């Protein structure tokens, strides 16, 4: 298990590009476990990308969370990022873990795009 204080070691930026007037963040990060009421797997954005995303998502943020579209491997899904330790965490749903054979400790590439429609 990785504690919240270890989150500073996770996530490497590989790029960010505009898409139809919206921003897209692409980064590589280690899949970590964070225990709340139940264990969940996440990938942390870098502090710089998290700050940039926070600025772009000002009108979308609700209860600190940001609605997004995410691509990991060949799997696309919607979720909500939430802040933790100065970064946004990308939840890796169980269905995505299974589809992409993702386990804790692996390094994955993540594409995040703001979900303007909150679908």
PyMOL commands that set and color helices and strands:
alter all, ss='L'
color gray80, all
select helices_A, chain A and resi 4-9+47-56+94-100
alter helices_A, ss='H'
color red, helices_A
select strands_A, chain A and resi 12-19+22-35+39-44+65-72+75-84+87-91+107-114
alter strands_A, ss='S'
color yellow, strands_A
deselect
rebuild
show_as cartoon
